[in-house]
Amino acid sequence: MSGTPSELPIVVLDALMPKAQRLVANRRGSMVWQVDSHRGRYAVKIGYPIQATADWPAQPWTALAPAREGAVLCRLGLNDCAYGEWDLGTWNFQPWHEGPDLYELRSPCRDADSRPEPHPSAALSCVEALAELHGRGWAHGDVQPAHFIIGPDRTHLIDLALARGGQVPEGYDFPFRGCLVHYEAPEIARSVLATGEAHPTQEADVYALGASLLISATGWRAVEYPDDAPRREQRRAVATGKRRPVKMHGELGELIDAMLSPVPEDRPTVCEVGKSLS
């Protein structure tokens, strides 16, 4: 079996016995399905390796990411999830969370005709979700607006495949090679440029949360570089620590400015950010 999978693995079908299923994302090395089952609604993630192309290196680790995330979720005590292997890689399923992500929720703030000031309640709910993870000794490693799902009762922080803070099965582990560059802290970018790898930290998560809040409310990335710049060029721009000024009024703007400090030790902790917002 080769190429991109076109359906759910049999082992997942046997576990969930879907009444309905819908493909919601198909990215390089990863697919996400929404599955309705007699057990409830689930997100099912399927991983497979990325083959090398003329402009994209091979990335075999993408096949391991769903199982690694499943192991992290189990370590964090989530009971209603499972993970395992299939022909091309690994899979997991976990509860589906309803609601818009942070970027979608903030879309009115980016509307040139209205531009309302972002209400701090959504920011606080994201801070609380990240603080819960940090309080358990973990760093997320891939904080971005799409990974905060603003539900009716609480905000959920999703996509923990890159999280670090506890042991995961050796066969599913892989080095951290950075994240989406728009939200990558300068020290992470420098390490990836120098060695090809880095170590996720809670301080870097705070930077990423600041960048997420900024772009969601204003549409501007924290660091300026051409939209079509190669990833290495983007990373070099981030690594310098130079960034756009935060043009947001009020306490939230001041907090984001502090969260985006190029010096990790100068950033507030996520708990300190939460105290200021609440």
C-alpha positions in Angstrom: 0.0 0.0 0.0 1.4 3.4 -0.9 0.5 7.0 -1.4 -2.1 9.1 0.5 -4.7 7.0 2.3 -8.2 7.4 1.0 -10.1 5.9 3.9 -9.9 5.1 7.5 -7.8 2.1 8.5 -9.7 -1.1 9.3 -8.5 -1.1 12.9 -10.1 2.3 13.4 -13.3 1.3 11.7 -13.5 -1.8 13.9 -13.0 0.3 17.1 -15.5 3.1 16.3 -18.0 1.5 13.9 -18.8 4.9 12.4 -22.3 6.0 11.6 -20.9 8.9 9.6 -17.5 10.2 8.7 -16.1 13.3 7.0 -12.5 14.2 6.0 -11.8 17.7 7.4 -8.1 18.1 6.7 -5.5 16.5 4.4 -2.0 17.9 4.8 1.4 16.6 4.1 1.7 13.4 6.0 -1.5 13.8 8.0 -5.3 13.4 7.6 -8.0 14.3 10.1 -11.5 12.9 10.0 -14.6 13.7 12.0 -16.3 10.5 12.9 -19.7 10.0 14.5 -19.9 6.8 16.4 -22.2 5.1 18.8 -19.6 6.2 21.4 -19.8 9.9 20.4 -18.1 12.2 18.0 -14.3 11.8 17.5 -11.4 13.4 15.7 -9.4 10.6 14.0 -5.9 11.4 12.9 -4.0 9.3 10.4 -0.3 9.7 9.8 1.8 8.5 6.8 5.4 9.3 5.7 6.1 12.2 3.3 8.1 11.1 0.3 10.9 13.2 -0.9 10.2 15.5 -3.9 12.3 18.1 -5.8 11.3 20.9 -3.4 10.4 18.9 -0.2 12.6 16.6 1.8 11.4 13.2 3.0 9.7 13.4 6.4 9.2 9.9 7.8 8.3 11.2 11.3 4.9 12.4 10.1 3.9 8.7 10.1 4.6 8.6 13.9 2.9 11.8 14.9 -0.6 10.5 15.6 0.6 7.7 17.9 3.0 10.1 19.7 0.1 12.5 20.3 -2.1 9.6 21.5 0.6 8.6 23.9 0.8 12.2 25.2 -2.9 12.4 25.7 -2.9 9.1 27.6 -0.1 10.4 29.8 -2.2 13.5 30.5 -5.0 11.3 31.7 -7.5 11.5 28.7 -9.4 8.2 28.9 -11.6 8.4 25.8 -8.8 8.1 23.3 -6.7 5.4 21.6 -3.7 5.0 19.3 -1.9 2.4 17.2 -0.4 1.4 13.9 -1.7 0.8 10.4 -0.1 -0.2 7.1 1.5 3.2 6.4 2.0 4.7 9.8 0.0 5.4 13.0 -3.4 6.7 14.1 -5.2 8.0 17.0 -8.7 9.0 17.9 -9.8 11.5 20.6 -13.0 13.4 21.4 -14.1 16.0 18.9 -14.3 19.6 20.2 -16.9 21.9 18.7 -16.3 25.6 18.2 -14.3 28.0 16.1 -10.5 28.3 16.5 -9.0 31.5 17.8 -8.2 32.9 14.3 -11.8 32.3 13.1 -13.3 33.7 16.3 -11.2 36.9 15.8 -12.1 37.5 12.2 -14.4 40.6 13.0 -11.3 42.3 14.6 -9.5 42.0 11.2 -12.4 43.5 9.3 -11.3 46.8 7.8 -14.8 48.2 8.0 -15.4 47.5 11.7 -12.3 46.4 13.6 -13.8 46.0 17.1 -11.2 45.8 19.9 -10.7 42.1 20.8 -12.4 41.2 24.0 -10.0 39.8 26.6 -12.2 36.8 27.5 -11.2 34.7 24.5 -7.5 35.5 25.1 -7.9 34.6 28.8 -9.5 31.2 27.9 -6.6 30.4 25.6 -4.1 31.4 28.4 -6.0 29.2 30.8 -5.8 26.2 28.4 -2.1 26.6 28.0 -1.6 27.2 31.7 -3.2 23.9 32.5 -0.7 22.1 30.3 2.2 24.0 31.7 1.0 23.3 35.2 1.4 19.6 34.5 5.0 20.1 33.5 4.6 20.0 29.7 5.5 22.4 26.9 3.2 22.2 23.8 5.8 23.0 21.1 3.3 23.9 18.4 1.1 26.7 19.8 -0.8 28.5 17.0 -4.3 30.0 16.6 -5.7 26.9 14.9 -4.9 24.8 18.0 -7.2 26.7 20.3 -10.8 25.6 19.9 -13.2 28.0 21.6 -16.0 25.8 22.9 -19.2 26.7 24.6 -17.9 25.8 28.0 -14.1 26.1 27.7 -11.2 26.4 25.3 -9.4 23.3 24.2 -5.8 23.2 23.3 -5.3 20.5 20.6 -2.6 18.9 18.5 -0.1 17.7 21.1 2.1 15.6 18.8 5.1 17.8 19.5 4.6 18.2 23.2 7.4 17.5 25.6 7.3 16.9 29.3 7.0 13.1 29.9 8.0 9.8 28.5 6.4 8.5 25.3 7.0 5.1 23.7 10.5 5.1 22.1 9.2 3.6 18.9 6.8 6.6 18.4 9.2 9.4 19.4 11.1 11.7 17.1 13.2 14.9 17.5 11.6 18.3 17.6 12.5 20.2 14.4 10.6 23.4 15.0 7.0 24.3 14.3 5.0 26.7 12.1 7.6 29.5 11.7 5.1 32.4 12.2 4.8 31.4 15.8 8.4 30.1 16.4 10.4 31.9 19.2 13.8 33.3 18.1 15.7 30.8 20.3 13.9 27.9 18.7 14.6 29.3 15.2 18.3 29.7 16.0 18.6 26.2 17.3 16.8 24.7 14.3 19.0 26.7 11.9 22.2 25.6 13.7 21.5 22.0 14.4 18.2 21.0 12.7 16.6 20.4 16.1 15.4 22.3 19.2 13.8 21.7 22.6 10.3 23.0 23.1 10.0 25.1 26.2 7.2 26.8 28.1 8.9 30.2 27.4 8.7 29.5 23.7 5.0 28.5 24.1 4.4 32.0 25.7 6.0 33.7 22.7 3.9 31.5 20.3 0.7 32.4 22.2 1.6 36.1 22.0 2.2 35.8 18.2 -1.1 33.9 17.9 -3.1 36.6 19.8 -1.5 39.2 17.6 -2.1 37.7 14.2 -5.7 36.7 15.2 -6.6 40.2 16.2 -4.7 42.2 13.6 -3.8 39.9 10.7 -0.1 40.8 11.1 2.6 38.3 11.8 5.0 39.1 14.7 8.0 39.1 12.3 8.0 40.6 8.8 9.2 38.6 5.9 7.8 38.0 2.3 4.8 35.7 2.2 6.5 33.4 -0.3 9.9 33.3 1.4 11.4 29.9 1.8 11.1 28.4 5.2 14.8 28.8 6.0 14.6 32.5 5.1 11.6 33.0 7.3 13.4 31.2 10.1 16.4 33.5 9.7 14.2 36.6 10.0 12.7 35.1 13.2 16.1 34.2 14.6 17.2 37.8 14.7 14.7 38.7 17.3 13.6 41.8 15.4 9.8 42.1 15.0 7.0 44.4 14.2 5.8 46.8 16.9 2.6 45.6 18.6 -0.1 48.1 17.5 -2.8 47.1 19.9 -4.2 49.4 22.5 -4.7 48.6 26.2 -3.4 45.9 28.5 -3.7 43.1 26.0 -1.4 44.9 23.7 1.1 45.5 26.5 1.0 41.8 27.5 1.5 40.6 23.9 4.5 43.0 23.6 6.0 41.4 26.7 5.2 37.9 25.5 7.1 38.5 22.3 10.3 39.5 24.0 13.3 38.1 22.2 14.8 37.1 25.6 13.0 34.1 27.0 13.7 35.0 30.6 12.0 38.4 30.1 8.7 36.9 29.0 5.9 36.6 31.6 4.9 33.1 32.4 1.5 32.0 31.1 0.2 32.2 34.7 1.4 35.8 35.0 -0.4 36.6 31.8 -3.6 35.0 33.1 -3.4 37.0 36.3 -3.1 40.2 34.4 -6.0 39.5 32.1 -8.3 38.3 34.9 
